[in-house]
Amino acid sequence: MELRIAKDGYTARELITRAYYLSGIVAREAQVPSGVQMTVGLDLLNSLLDYKQIETDLIPYWQYIELPAVGSQEYYFLPYVAAVESMTFNIDVVRYPMQSVTRRNYYGSARVDNIPSLPFSYNFNRALGGGNLALYFLPESNYPLKMMVKIFLFDVTLDTDLTNISESVPYTFINNSNQGLDTGYIEYLRYALAQYICSEYGILFNPESKDIMKSLERKLMYVGPPDLSMIKSTILNSDSKPGFNWGDVNIGLGWRPN
């Protein structure tokens, strides 16, 4: 791979130019991409970034965000959220875990719908422009919801600094609101964009470069792998931590004594 001297910032214009060189369509040190080629390259780069909304395993960035629940409201639209890994709610300074349930379990099981209590369960489904979040029980108060999520990669212009992208999203970022990309990820995008460019112009992508791109993809999947640990729940009272039963729903409304 080509070595690059580190400096402040990395524009989309620079990424597109270097991707054209990698593709072989523009000769390095003899040509520069034309205006039309830069326009095509920008369109392809934004298409590549948009495709990561589906190919979320190649977005390595997890962000910790917060938004308020609304009392007695079950459904919420989360714009720009591609995936949710975990979620909690707070009562004052105490944080309580929430359990992700499958779509079939959440929407296809028997339950009483209109119980305001503690929202111990949630379901997240992708939707146009983000995702739909459902909470059960209905929040009985405006509890702060904290979640670990993947945010969409945003479209850029030629002069966008890819390492420092600030987009207006309706969340409080607990860790870092910068939506920029690190130079290691930009290097992957350079190879992926070069392959897009070759496809657009109807030429073959260099096999050696393609192998490097596949190697980068494999490494990206291990940067933030999904948590595959399981939490067992049961409806049998013989367990020291039983699941929800009739009494929880109709008497305790989600609360249990110590």
N, C-alpha and C positions, 0 to 999 in steps of 0.2 A: 504493500500500500504506500501511497505518497505521504511523505512526512510534511507536516504543516507547522510553521512557526507560530507559536501561540501569540495572540494579541487581543486587545479589547474589542469585543463585538465580532459578529459574523453575520453578514447580511444575506438575505435570500438571493440577491444578485450574485454574490460571490459563490454561493452554493450551486446555483444554476450554471454559472460559467464553468466551474470545475467539473460538474456532471457532464457537460457537453464534451469537455476534454476527455473524460473517462470513457465516454461512449465511442469516441473516435470520429464523430461527425465533424467536429471542429478541431483543427490541428493545433496542438499546443505550441506556443511560441511563434506561430506563423499566422494565426487567425484569432479573431475574437468573435463571439456569437453576435449575429446581426440583431437588429431591433425585433424583427419577426421571430427569430429563434428565441430571444429572451421572453417575448410574450407567450410563445408556445410552452417554453420551459416553466414559466410561472403558473400557467394553467395546469400543467402536469404536476407540478409540485403541490399545488392546492388540492388536486384530485388525490394525490398520494396521502396527504395529511388527512383529507376527509375519509379515505378508505380505512384509516386507523380507528375510526369510530366503530367499525365492524371487527377489524382485526385487533381487538383490544389487548391480546397477549403480547403485542409488540409495542404497546405503550408502557414504558417501565416506571412511570411516575405515579405514585400514590400520594394523595393530598388529604389532609385532615381538615374537614370543614364543619361548620356549625350553622344550623338554622332553627328557628323556633317552631315547635308544633302549635297547632291551633286547637283550642278546646273543642271537643266533640267532632273534629274533622278527621275523616279516615284517609282521604286520598290527597296526594300532593304531586305536582309535576316538578321534576328536578331538571332544569335546562342545563345542557352541556355535560351531564353526568353520563359516563359510558358504563360504569360498573360500580357496585357497592360491595365492599368486602366485609365490613362490620359496622354496627351501629349501637349507640347507647343513648340513654336519656338521663338528665340530671334532675334531682330534687335538691335544691340549694347546692351544696358542695359535694353531695354524694352522687356518684355515677352508677347507673344500673344497666346491666347488659340486656340487649334485645336479641331474639333468636330469629334468624332467617328461615322462612318456611317456603316450600315449593309452591309454584303457581297452582298446581292441582290441589294441594292441601289447603291453601289459603282460600281459593275461590270455589272449591268443590266439596268442602266438609260441612257438616251440620254445626250450627252455632247460633247464639243470640246476637243479633247485629248491633243493637242500640245500647250497649253497656259502656258508659264513660268510666274509665279506670286508668290503670297503668299500662302503657303500650308495650307489652313484653314481646310481641311478635311483629314481624314486618315481611313484606314481599316487594321486590323490585323487579320491574319489567322494562325493557328498552321501549322507547317510543320515539316518534319523530322529533328530532331536536334535543333529545335527552332521555328521560325515563320516568315512569310512573311508580310512585312509592305508596304503599298501603300499610296502615298501622292497625293492629288489634291488640288489646281493646282500644276503643276510641279514647284519645287523651282527655283526661278530665281537667287538664290545665295546659297552659302554654309552656310545656317542658322544653328546655333546650335539647335539640337532637344533635349528637356529634357522630360523624361517620367518616370512615376511611374510603375514599372514592378515587376513581380515575376520571379525569376531566378530558373532554375532547381536545385534540390538537387544533388550533385555530388557523384559519386562512391568513395569508401574509401578503404583503406587497414586495416589490423588488428591493425597497430600502428598509424593510423591517429587520431589526436586529434580532436574529433567531435566539440569542442567548438571554434576551430581556424582553419578554412579551407580557404586557399588562392588558388584560381584557376585563371588561365590566361584567362580572357575574354576581348573581344575587346571594352570595354566601359570605360568611365570615371565615377567613382562612386562619386556622389556629397555628399552623406552622409557617407557611410561606405562600404569598399570593402570586409570586412570579411564575408565569406559565411558559417561561422560556425553556430552551433545550440546551443540554450540555453538548460540548464539542464531540464527545464520543457518539452520541445519538445522531448528531448532524452528519458524521462520517458514514453511518449506516444509511441515512437519507440520501447521501451523495451516490452511493452504489445503487440504491433502489430507484432513484430518479434517473440515473443513467440507463437502467434497464427500461424504464418507461419511455425515455427518449428514443432508444433503439427501436422499441416496438412501434412508436408513433411514426418513425421514418422508415420502417420496414426493413431494418437490417438486424443481423444477429448480434447479441450481446456477447462480448468476449467471455469464453468459458472460464478462464482463470478469474476474471472479475466476478462472474456469477458465483463461483465457489466461495470467494471471499464474502460476498453478500450473504450467502446461506450460512456461513460460519458466524457472521455478525448477528443474524437472526436467531440462531441457536443460543448464542450468549445472552442476547436481550431477554429471552424467555426465562433465564435464570437470575436476572437482576431482581425481580420482584415476583417470585412464583406464588401461585395461589396457596392459601392455607388449607390443607386437606384434612386437618384434624377434625374429629367428630365429637359432637356433644350428644350423649344419649339421654332421651327423655322417655318416661313411661307413665301410663295411667294407673299403674298398680301401686297401692299404698305400702306394699312391702319394701319398696325402695326408699332409701333415706332421703331422696330428693324426688318426690313424685311429681308427675306432670299435672296439668290443670284438670280438675274434675267438676262435677255438678256444684259442689259447695263453693269452689273458687269463683265460678261464673255468677251464681245466683245469691250468694251470701257474702262472701269476702270481697267480691268485685275486684279481684286481683291481688288483694292484700292477704298476707298470712302472718299469724303471730309467731314470735320467736320460739 
